[in-house]
């Protein structure tokens, strides 16, 4: 994801038109406190640009408690709602 020619973050899955990003936090790259802090800061920066960001872990994607589809649908709806609110604000200017 780039903003004014500056790389803000690399994301796993994103829909820029909708303003939605889904990230998978695998054990190999997202378990140490430093890695989690980096993820948190990066996601906050992307969120400040107007994106809705959801992070998923193994139990969200695999197994009996998986809820990937439900969370993606809810996340996309939150992004649509955010887009709609921004459009209303823009119309009021």
Biopython code that builds the backbone (N, CA, C, O; Angstrom):
import numpy as np
from Bio.PDB.StructureBuilder import StructureBuilder

atoms = [
    (1, "UNK", "N", (0.832, -1.147, 0.000)),
    (1, "UNK", "CA", (0.000, 0.000, 0.000)),
    (1, "UNK", "C", (0.897, 1.235, 0.000)),
    (1, "UNK", "O", (1.795, 1.374, 0.830)),
    (2, "UNK", "N", (0.634, 2.107, -0.931)),
    (2, "UNK", "CA", (1.430, 3.316, -1.104)),
    (2, "UNK", "C", (0.570, 4.552, -0.840)),
    (2, "UNK", "O", (-0.619, 4.570, -1.160)),
    (3, "UNK", "N", (1.170, 5.565, -0.264)),
    (3, "UNK", "CA", (0.495, 6.840, -0.041)),
    (3, "UNK", "C", (1.467, 7.946, -0.436)),
    (3, "UNK", "O", (2.520, 8.105, 0.181)),
    (4, "UNK", "N", (1.110, 8.705, -1.464)),
    (4, "UNK", "CA", (1.968, 9.798, -1.957)),
    (4, "UNK", "C", (3.384, 9.315, -2.282)),
    (4, "UNK", "O", (4.367, 9.990, -1.977)),
    (5, "UNK", "N", (3.469, 8.140, -2.902)),
    (5, "UNK", "CA", (4.757, 7.609, -3.312)),
    (5, "UNK", "C", (5.566, 6.959, -2.204)),
    (5, "UNK", "O", (6.715, 6.577, -2.428)),
    (6, "UNK", "N", (4.992, 6.823, -1.007)),
    (6, "UNK", "CA", (5.693, 6.232, 0.129)),
    (6, "UNK", "C", (5.021, 4.904, 0.476)),
    (6, "UNK", "O", (3.800, 4.834, 0.609)),
    (7, "UNK", "N", (5.827, 3.856, 0.620)),
    (7, "UNK", "CA", (5.295, 2.558, 1.004)),
    (7, "UNK", "C", (4.881, 2.609, 2.468)),
    (7, "UNK", "O", (5.715, 2.816, 3.349)),
    (8, "UNK", "N", (3.587, 2.421, 2.723)),
    (8, "UNK", "CA", (3.063, 2.421, 4.082)),
    (8, "UNK", "C", (3.071, 1.008, 4.650)),
    (8, "UNK", "O", (3.475, 0.793, 5.793)),
    (9, "UNK", "N", (2.624, 0.047, 3.847)),
    (9, "UNK", "CA", (2.546, -1.325, 4.335)),
    (9, "UNK", "C", (2.355, -2.287, 3.179)),
    (9, "UNK", "O", (1.788, -1.942, 2.142)),
    (10, "UNK", "N", (2.833, -3.481, 3.378)),
    (10, "UNK", "CA", (2.499, -4.595, 2.492)),
    (10, "UNK", "C", (1.378, -5.354, 3.193)),
    (10, "UNK", "O", (1.476, -5.679, 4.376)),
    (11, "UNK", "N", (0.327, -5.627, 2.454)),
    (11, "UNK", "CA", (-0.828, -6.299, 3.063)),
    (11, "UNK", "C", (-1.062, -7.642, 2.381)),
    (11, "UNK", "O", (-0.651, -7.852, 1.240)),
    (12, "UNK", "N", (-1.724, -8.542, 3.092)),
    (12, "UNK", "CA", (-1.990, -9.871, 2.542)),
    (12, "UNK", "C", (-3.090, -9.827, 1.492)),
    (12, "UNK", "O", (-2.893, -10.294, 0.370)),
    (13, "UNK", "N", (-4.239, -9.273, 1.840)),
    (13, "UNK", "CA", (-5.373, -9.179, 0.928)),
    (13, "UNK", "C", (-6.020, -7.825, 1.144)),
    (13, "UNK", "O", (-6.290, -7.429, 2.279)),
    (14, "UNK", "N", (-6.267, -7.119, 0.060)),
    (14, "UNK", "CA", (-6.896, -5.816, 0.209)),
    (14, "UNK", "C", (-7.774, -5.450, -0.963)),
    (14, "UNK", "O", (-7.563, -5.904, -2.087)),
    (15, "UNK", "N", (-8.757, -4.628, -0.686)),
    (15, "UNK", "CA", (-9.631, -4.080, -1.706)),
    (15, "UNK", "C", (-9.596, -2.566, -1.542)),
    (15, "UNK", "O", (-10.341, -2.020, -0.728)),
    (16, "UNK", "N", (-8.746, -1.880, -2.300)),
    (16, "UNK", "CA", (-8.586, -0.432, -2.119)),
    (16, "UNK", "C", (-9.859, 0.370, -2.369)),
    (16, "UNK", "O", (-10.106, 1.370, -1.695)),
    (17, "UNK", "N", (-10.672, -0.067, -3.342)),
    (17, "UNK", "CA", (-11.906, 0.674, -3.635)),
    (17, "UNK", "C", (-12.875, 0.610, -2.456)),
    (17, "UNK", "O", (-13.560, 1.586, -2.150)),
    (18, "UNK", "N", (-12.924, -0.539, -1.806)),
    (18, "UNK", "CA", (-13.796, -0.716, -0.654)),
    (18, "UNK", "C", (-13.156, -0.166, 0.616)),
    (18, "UNK", "O", (-13.851, 0.275, 1.531)),
    (19, "UNK", "N", (-11.835, -0.196, 0.660)),
    (19, "UNK", "CA", (-11.136, 0.253, 1.863)),
    (19, "UNK", "C", (-11.059, -0.829, 2.914)),
    (19, "UNK", "O", (-11.172, -0.558, 4.109)),
    (20, "UNK", "N", (-10.861, -2.081, 2.458)),
    (20, "UNK", "CA", (-10.818, -3.208, 3.387)),
    (20, "UNK", "C", (-9.548, -4.021, 3.195)),
    (20, "UNK", "O", (-9.123, -4.283, 2.069)),
    (21, "UNK", "N", (-8.945, -4.419, 4.324)),
    (21, "UNK", "CA", (-7.728, -5.221, 4.314)),
    (21, "UNK", "C", (-7.896, -6.385, 5.281)),
    (21, "UNK", "O", (-8.373, -6.211, 6.402)),
    (22, "UNK", "N", (-7.495, -7.578, 4.833)),
    (22, "UNK", "CA", (-7.480, -8.765, 5.686)),
    (22, "UNK", "C", (-6.047, -9.273, 5.755)),
    (22, "UNK", "O", (-5.376, -9.408, 4.731)),
    (23, "UNK", "N", (-5.588, -9.551, 6.961)),
    (23, "UNK", "CA", (-4.224, -10.016, 7.170)),
    (23, "UNK", "C", (-4.242, -11.345, 7.912)),
    (23, "UNK", "O", (-5.073, -11.564, 8.793)),
    (24, "UNK", "N", (-3.327, -12.223, 7.552)),
    (24, "UNK", "CA", (-3.185, -13.494, 8.244)),
    (24, "UNK", "C", (-1.933, -13.445, 9.097)),
    (24, "UNK", "O", (-0.830, -13.255, 8.586)),
    (25, "UNK", "N", (-2.106, -13.615, 10.397)),
    (25, "UNK", "CA", (-0.983, -13.618, 11.326)),
    (25, "UNK", "C", (-0.544, -15.046, 11.596)),
    (25, "UNK", "O", (-1.019, -15.689, 12.532)),
    (26, "UNK", "N", (0.367, -15.534, 10.764)),
    (26, "UNK", "CA", (0.893, -16.876, 10.946)),
    (26, "UNK", "C", (1.894, -16.915, 12.092)),
    (26, "UNK", "O", (2.466, -15.892, 12.467)),
    (27, "UNK", "N", (2.095, -18.089, 12.635)),
    (27, "UNK", "CA", (2.960, -18.258, 13.799)),
    (27, "UNK", "C", (4.402, -17.839, 13.499)),
    (27, "UNK", "O", (5.078, -17.269, 14.356)),
    (28, "UNK", "N", (4.866, -18.120, 12.287)),
    (28, "UNK", "CA", (6.271, -17.857, 11.963)),
    (28, "UNK", "C", (6.633, -16.374, 12.003)),
    (28, "UNK", "O", (7.738, -16.027, 12.420)),
    (29, "UNK", "N", (5.733, -15.497, 11.584)),
    (29, "UNK", "CA", (6.081, -14.086, 11.422)),
    (29, "UNK", "C", (5.360, -13.141, 12.378)),
    (29, "UNK", "O", (5.598, -11.934, 12.339)),
    (30, "UNK", "N", (4.491, -13.660, 13.230)),
    (30, "UNK", "CA", (3.662, -12.731, 14.010)),
    (30, "UNK", "C", (3.492, -13.138, 15.469)),
    (30, "UNK", "O", (2.418, -12.931, 16.033)),
    (31, "UNK", "N", (4.514, -13.706, 16.093)),
    (31, "UNK", "CA", (4.339, -14.157, 17.471)),
    (31, "UNK", "C", (5.185, -13.412, 18.492)),
    (31, "UNK", "O", (4.783, -13.308, 19.651)),
    (32, "UNK", "N", (6.329, -12.897, 18.107)),
    (32, "UNK", "CA", (7.156, -12.200, 19.097)),
    (32, "UNK", "C", (6.531, -10.845, 19.426)),
    (32, "UNK", "O", (5.736, -10.312, 18.652)),
    (33, "UNK", "N", (6.896, -10.304, 20.565)),
    (33, "UNK", "CA", (6.349, -8.999, 20.958)),
    (33, "UNK", "C", (6.769, -7.908, 19.967)),
    (33, "UNK", "O", (6.000, -6.983, 19.704)),
    (34, "UNK", "N", (7.974, -8.011, 19.421)),
    (34, "UNK", "CA", (8.433, -7.035, 18.433)),
    (34, "UNK", "C", (7.606, -7.123, 17.150)),
    (34, "UNK", "O", (7.217, -6.103, 16.580)),
    (35, "UNK", "N", (7.343, -8.353, 16.704)),
    (35, "UNK", "CA", (6.547, -8.539, 15.488)),
    (35, "UNK", "C", (5.123, -8.040, 15.697)),
    (35, "UNK", "O", (4.550, -7.395, 14.818)),
    (36, "UNK", "N", (4.556, -8.338, 16.855)),
    (36, "UNK", "CA", (3.190, -7.880, 17.135)),
    (36, "UNK", "C", (3.131, -6.354, 17.236)),
    (36, "UNK", "O", (2.161, -5.747, 16.782)),
    (37, "UNK", "N", (4.140, -5.736, 17.818)),
    (37, "UNK", "CA", (4.192, -4.280, 17.900)),
    (37, "UNK", "C", (4.287, -3.666, 16.500)),
    (37, "UNK", "O", (3.606, -2.688, 16.194)),
    (38, "UNK", "N", (5.133, -4.250, 15.663)),
    (38, "UNK", "CA", (5.270, -3.775, 14.283)),
    (38, "UNK", "C", (3.936, -3.896, 13.548)),
    (38, "UNK", "O", (3.519, -2.963, 12.861)),
    (39, "UNK", "N", (3.269, -5.040, 13.691)),
    (39, "UNK", "CA", (1.959, -5.234, 13.059)),
    (39, "UNK", "C", (0.963, -4.189, 13.534)),
    (39, "UNK", "O", (0.226, -3.616, 12.732)),
    (40, "UNK", "N", (0.940, -3.946, 14.818)),
    (40, "UNK", "CA", (-0.001, -2.979, 15.396)),
    (40, "UNK", "C", (0.238, -1.573, 14.839)),
    (40, "UNK", "O", (-0.708, -0.879, 14.467)),
    (41, "UNK", "N", (1.485, -1.165, 14.786)),
    (41, "UNK", "CA", (1.822, 0.173, 14.264)),
    (41, "UNK", "C", (1.486, 0.288, 12.777)),
    (41, "UNK", "O", (0.959, 1.307, 12.331)),
    (42, "UNK", "N", (1.790, -0.746, 12.026)),
    (42, "UNK", "CA", (1.509, -0.738, 10.585)),
    (42, "UNK", "C", (0.000, -0.698, 10.337)),
    (42, "UNK", "O", (-0.476, 0.050, 9.483)),
    (43, "UNK", "N", (-0.732, -1.494, 11.078)),
    (43, "UNK", "CA", (-2.188, -1.504, 10.899)),
    (43, "UNK", "C", (-2.813, -0.173, 11.321)),
    (43, "UNK", "O", (-3.781, 0.276, 10.706)),
    (44, "UNK", "N", (-2.286, 0.442, 12.331)),
    (44, "UNK", "CA", (-2.788, 1.757, 12.747)),
    (44, "UNK", "C", (-2.529, 2.791, 11.653)),
    (44, "UNK", "O", (-3.389, 3.630, 11.381)),
    (45, "UNK", "N", (-1.359, 2.740, 11.026)),
    (45, "UNK", "CA", (-1.050, 3.675, 9.940)),
    (45, "UNK", "C", (-2.017, 3.488, 8.776)),
    (45, "UNK", "O", (-2.486, 4.468, 8.197)),
    (46, "UNK", "N", (-2.315, 2.249, 8.432)),
    (46, "UNK", "CA", (-3.246, 1.962, 7.342)),
    (46, "UNK", "C", (-4.659, 2.390, 7.724)),
    (46, "UNK", "O", (-5.397, 2.924, 6.897)),
    (47, "UNK", "N", (-5.026, 2.155, 8.964)),
    (47, "UNK", "CA", (-6.345, 2.564, 9.451)),
    (47, "UNK", "C", (-6.498, 4.087, 9.385)),
    (47, "UNK", "O", (-7.570, 4.595, 9.055)),
    (48, "UNK", "N", (-5.443, 4.794, 9.695)),
    (48, "UNK", "CA", (-5.481, 6.265, 9.636)),
    (48, "UNK", "C", (-5.707, 6.777, 8.211)),
    (48, "UNK", "O", (-6.148, 7.909, 8.015)),
    (49, "UNK", "N", (-5.405, 5.942, 7.227)),
    (49, "UNK", "CA", (-5.665, 6.299, 5.830)),
    (49, "UNK", "C", (-7.103, 5.991, 5.423)),
    (49, "UNK", "O", (-7.496, 6.228, 4.281)),
    (50, "UNK", "N", (-7.887, 5.460, 6.367)),
    (50, "UNK", "CA", (-9.297, 5.206, 6.098)),
    (50, "UNK", "C", (-9.665, 3.767, 5.821)),
    (50, "UNK", "O", (-10.800, 3.487, 5.436)),
    (51, "UNK", "N", (-8.734, 2.846, 6.007)),
    (51, "UNK", "CA", (-8.999, 1.437, 5.745)),
    (51, "UNK", "C", (-9.487, 0.725, 7.005)),
    (51, "UNK", "O", (-9.080, 1.056, 8.119)),
    (52, "UNK", "N", (-10.348, -0.237, 6.811)),
    (52, "UNK", "CA", (-10.741, -1.172, 7.865)),
    (52, "UNK", "C", (-9.800, -2.364, 7.743)),
    (52, "UNK", "O", (-9.652, -2.935, 6.663)),
    (53, "UNK", "N", (-9.169, -2.734, 8.843)),
    (53, "UNK", "CA", (-8.182, -3.812, 8.827)),
    (53, "UNK", "C", (-8.593, -4.893, 9.819)),
    (53, "UNK", "O", (-8.842, -4.607, 10.990)),
    (54, "UNK", "N", (-8.663, -6.131, 9.348)),
    (54, "UNK", "CA", (-8.935, -7.279, 10.207)),
    (54, "UNK", "C", (-7.760, -8.233, 10.152)),
    (54, "UNK", "O", (-7.225, -8.514, 9.080)),
    (55, "UNK", "N", (-7.362, -8.730, 11.310)),
    (55, "UNK", "CA", (-6.288, -9.718, 11.395)),
    (55, "UNK", "C", (-6.889, -11.078, 11.735)),
    (55, "UNK", "O", (-7.773, -11.187, 12.585)),
    (56, "UNK", "N", (-6.399, -12.100, 11.066)),
    (56, "UNK", "CA", (-6.873, -13.462, 11.251)),
    (56, "UNK", "C", (-5.717, -14.337, 11.701)),
    (56, "UNK", "O", (-4.572, -14.139, 11.293)),
    (57, "UNK", "N", (-6.034, -15.306, 12.548)),
    (57, "UNK", "CA", (-5.049, -16.283, 12.996)),
    (57, "UNK", "C", (-5.514, -17.677, 12.586)),
    (57, "UNK", "O", (-6.597, -17.845, 12.026)),
    (58, "UNK", "N", (-4.692, -18.653, 12.870)),
    (58, "UNK", "CA", (-4.950, -20.029, 12.435)),
    (58, "UNK", "C", (-6.348, -20.499, 12.818)),
    (58, "UNK", "O", (-7.045, -21.089, 11.992)),
    (59, "UNK", "N", (-6.768, -20.248, 14.056)),
    (59, "UNK", "CA", (-8.081, -20.740, 14.500)),
    (59, "UNK", "C", (-9.239, -20.055, 13.771)),
    (59, "UNK", "O", (-10.349, -20.586, 13.751)),
    (60, "UNK", "N", (-8.999, -18.889, 13.175)),
    (60, "UNK", "CA", (-10.034, -18.204, 12.392)),
    (60, "UNK", "C", (-10.231, -18.855, 11.024)),
    (60, "UNK", "O", (-11.307, -18.775, 10.432)),
    (61, "UNK", "N", (-9.171, -19.500, 10.535)),
    (61, "UNK", "CA", (-9.161, -20.019, 9.170)),
    (61, "UNK", "C", (-9.379, -21.526, 9.114)),
    (61, "UNK", "O", (-10.030, -22.028, 8.198)),
    (62, "UNK", "N", (-8.838, -22.244, 10.089)),
    (62, "UNK", "CA", (-8.873, -23.712, 10.075)),
    (62, "UNK", "C", (-9.574, -24.251, 11.318)),
    (62, "UNK", "O", (-9.581, -23.613, 12.371)),
    (63, "UNK", "N", (-10.151, -25.415, 11.177)),
    (63, "UNK", "CA", (-10.686, -26.130, 12.327)),
    (63, "UNK", "C", (-12.147, -25.861, 12.620)),
    (63, "UNK", "O", (-12.823, -25.145, 11.881)),
    (64, "UNK", "N", (-12.625, -26.443, 13.708)),
    (64, "UNK", "CA", (-14.054, -26.388, 14.020)),
    (64, "UNK", "C", (-14.546, -25.000, 14.425)),
    (64, "UNK", "O", (-15.738, -24.719, 14.299)),
    (65, "UNK", "N", (-13.670, -24.133, 14.901)),
    (65, "UNK", "CA", (-14.094, -22.791, 15.328)),
    (65, "UNK", "C", (-13.856, -21.732, 14.253)),
    (65, "UNK", "O", (-13.982, -20.537, 14.522)),
    (66, "UNK", "N", (-13.518, -22.157, 13.057)),
    (66, "UNK", "CA", (-13.179, -21.174, 12.025)),
    (66, "UNK", "C", (-14.371, -20.246, 11.752)),
    (66, "UNK", "O", (-15.527, -20.667, 11.754)),
    (67, "UNK", "N", (-14.056, -19.009, 11.525)),
    (67, "UNK", "CA", (-15.088, -18.006, 11.268)),
    (67, "UNK", "C", (-14.638, -17.010, 10.210)),
    (67, "UNK", "O", (-15.091, -15.865, 10.184)),
    (68, "UNK", "N", (-13.752, -17.452, 9.348)),
    (68, "UNK", "CA", (-13.181, -16.587, 8.324)),
    (68, "UNK", "C", (-14.250, -15.914, 7.476)),
    (68, "UNK", "O", (-14.254, -14.691, 7.331)),
    (69, "UNK", "N", (-15.147, -16.701, 6.920)),
    (69, "UNK", "CA", (-16.150, -16.142, 6.006)),
    (69, "UNK", "C", (-17.013, -15.092, 6.703)),
    (69, "UNK", "O", (-17.257, -14.013, 6.162)),
    (70, "UNK", "N", (-17.468, -15.420, 7.900)),
    (70, "UNK", "CA", (-18.308, -14.489, 8.648)),
    (70, "UNK", "C", (-17.568, -13.189, 8.940)),
    (70, "UNK", "O", (-18.124, -12.104, 8.771)),
    (71, "UNK", "N", (-16.326, -13.295, 9.375)),
    (71, "UNK", "CA", (-15.554, -12.087, 9.695)),
    (71, "UNK", "C", (-15.232, -11.268, 8.456)),
    (71, "UNK", "O", (-15.211, -10.039, 8.522)),
    (72, "UNK", "N", (-14.978, -11.930, 7.314)),
    (72, "UNK", "CA", (-14.738, -11.181, 6.079)),
    (72, "UNK", "C", (-15.989, -10.409, 5.661)),
    (72, "UNK", "O", (-15.899, -9.255, 5.240)),
    (73, "UNK", "N", (-17.134, -11.037, 5.775)),
    (73, "UNK", "CA", (-18.393, -10.367, 5.419)),
    (73, "UNK", "C", (-18.641, -9.177, 6.338)),
    (73, "UNK", "O", (-18.999, -8.094, 5.876)),
    (74, "UNK", "N", (-18.451, -9.379, 7.630)),
    (74, "UNK", "CA", (-18.657, -8.290, 8.594)),
    (74, "UNK", "C", (-17.637, -7.175, 8.360)),
    (74, "UNK", "O", (-17.990, -5.996, 8.406)),
    (75, "UNK", "N", (-16.395, -7.532, 8.112)),
    (75, "UNK", "CA", (-15.359, -6.528, 7.857)),
    (75, "UNK", "C", (-15.640, -5.719, 6.609)),
    (75, "UNK", "O", (-15.468, -4.500, 6.606)),
    (76, "UNK", "N", (-16.072, -6.388, 5.544)),
    (76, "UNK", "CA", (-16.408, -5.680, 4.303)),
    (76, "UNK", "C", (-17.588, -4.734, 4.534)),
    (76, "UNK", "O", (-17.623, -3.639, 3.973)),
    (77, "UNK", "N", (-18.549, -5.151, 5.353)),
    (77, "UNK", "CA", (-19.684, -4.278, 5.650)),
    (77, "UNK", "C", (-19.238, -3.065, 6.461)),
    (77, "UNK", "O", (-19.718, -1.955, 6.230)),
    (78, "UNK", "N", (-18.328, -3.268, 7.406)),
    (78, "UNK", "CA", (-17.790, -2.122, 8.161)),
    (78, "UNK", "C", (-17.089, -1.155, 7.223)),
    (78, "UNK", "O", (-17.200, 0.060, 7.384)),
    (79, "UNK", "N", (-16.365, -1.688, 6.242)),
    (79, "UNK", "CA", (-15.682, -0.823, 5.274)),
    (79, "UNK", "C", (-16.696, -0.060, 4.428)),
    (79, "UNK", "O", (-16.511, 1.131, 4.173)),
    (80, "UNK", "N", (-17.759, -0.722, 3.991)),
    (80, "UNK", "CA", (-18.814, -0.031, 3.227)),
    (80, "UNK", "C", (-19.446, 1.076, 4.058)),
    (80, "UNK", "O", (-19.669, 2.182, 3.565)),
    (81, "UNK", "N", (-19.735, 0.777, 5.320)),
    (81, "UNK", "CA", (-20.321, 1.788, 6.209)),
    (81, "UNK", "C", (-19.389, 2.981, 6.380)),
    (81, "UNK", "O", (-19.833, 4.129, 6.390)),
    (82, "UNK", "N", (-18.107, 2.706, 6.514)),
    (82, "UNK", "CA", (-17.115, 3.783, 6.668)),
    (82, "UNK", "C", (-17.047, 4.627, 5.398)),
    (82, "UNK", "O", (-16.972, 5.854, 5.464)),
    (83, "UNK", "N", (-17.075, 3.965, 4.249)),
    (83, "UNK", "CA", (-17.083, 4.685, 2.975)),
    (83, "UNK", "C", (-18.309, 5.573, 2.855)),
    (83, "UNK", "O", (-18.215, 6.719, 2.415)),
    (84, "UNK", "N", (-19.446, 5.046, 3.244)),
    (84, "UNK", "CA", (-20.688, 5.804, 3.167)),
    (84, "UNK", "C", (-20.627, 7.027, 4.086)),
    (84, "UNK", "O", (-21.042, 8.115, 3.688)),
    (85, "UNK", "N", (-20.121, 6.861, 5.296)),
    (85, "UNK", "CA", (-19.998, 8.000, 6.221)),
    (85, "UNK", "C", (-19.071, 9.062, 5.652)),
    (85, "UNK", "O", (-19.346, 10.256, 5.764)),
    (86, "UNK", "N", (-17.959, 8.625, 5.034)),
    (86, "UNK", "CA", (-17.032, 9.596, 4.431)),
    (86, "UNK", "C", (-17.707, 10.337, 3.294)),
    (86, "UNK", "O", (-17.504, 11.540, 3.130)),
    (87, "UNK", "N", (-18.513, 9.630, 2.503)),
    (87, "UNK", "CA", (-19.217, 10.278, 1.388)),
    (87, "UNK", "C", (-20.199, 11.320, 1.898)),
    (87, "UNK", "O", (-20.322, 12.396, 1.313)),
    (88, "UNK", "N", (-20.895, 11.009, 2.980)),
    (88, "UNK", "CA", (-21.836, 11.962, 3.564)),
    (88, "UNK", "C", (-21.092, 13.181, 4.072)),
    (88, "UNK", "O", (-21.531, 14.311, 3.859)),
    (89, "UNK", "N", (-19.957, 12.961, 4.748)),
    (89, "UNK", "CA", (-19.155, 14.084, 5.235)),
    (89, "UNK", "C", (-18.683, 14.937, 4.076)),
    (89, "UNK", "O", (-18.744, 16.164, 4.152)),
    (90, "UNK", "N", (-18.204, 14.306, 2.987)),
    (90, "UNK", "CA", (-17.723, 15.044, 1.828)),
    (90, "UNK", "C", (-18.844, 15.876, 1.206)),
    (90, "UNK", "O", (-18.589, 16.992, 0.754)),
    (91, "UNK", "N", (-20.070, 15.370, 1.169)),
    (91, "UNK", "CA", (-21.188, 16.108, 0.595)),
    (91, "UNK", "C", (-21.526, 17.334, 1.427)),
    (91, "UNK", "O", (-22.061, 18.308, 0.898)),
    (92, "UNK", "N", (-21.227, 17.304, 2.699)),
    (92, "UNK", "CA", (-21.554, 18.411, 3.587)),
    (92, "UNK", "C", (-20.545, 19.546, 3.504)),
    (92, "UNK", "O", (-20.793, 20.638, 4.015)),
    (93, "UNK", "N", (-19.438, 19.301, 2.879)),
    (93, "UNK", "CA", (-18.387, 20.357, 2.789)),
    (93, "UNK", "C", (-18.758, 21.420, 1.825)),
    (93, "UNK", "O", (-17.999, 22.369, 1.631)),
]
sb = StructureBuilder()
sb.init_structure("model")
sb.init_model(0)
sb.init_chain("A")
sb.init_seg("    ")
for serial, (resi, resn, name, xyz) in enumerate(atoms, 1):
    if name == "N":
        sb.init_residue(resn, " ", resi, " ")
    sb.init_atom(name, np.array(xyz, "f"), 0.0, 1.0, " ", f" {name:<3s}", serial, name[0])
structure = sb.get_structure()
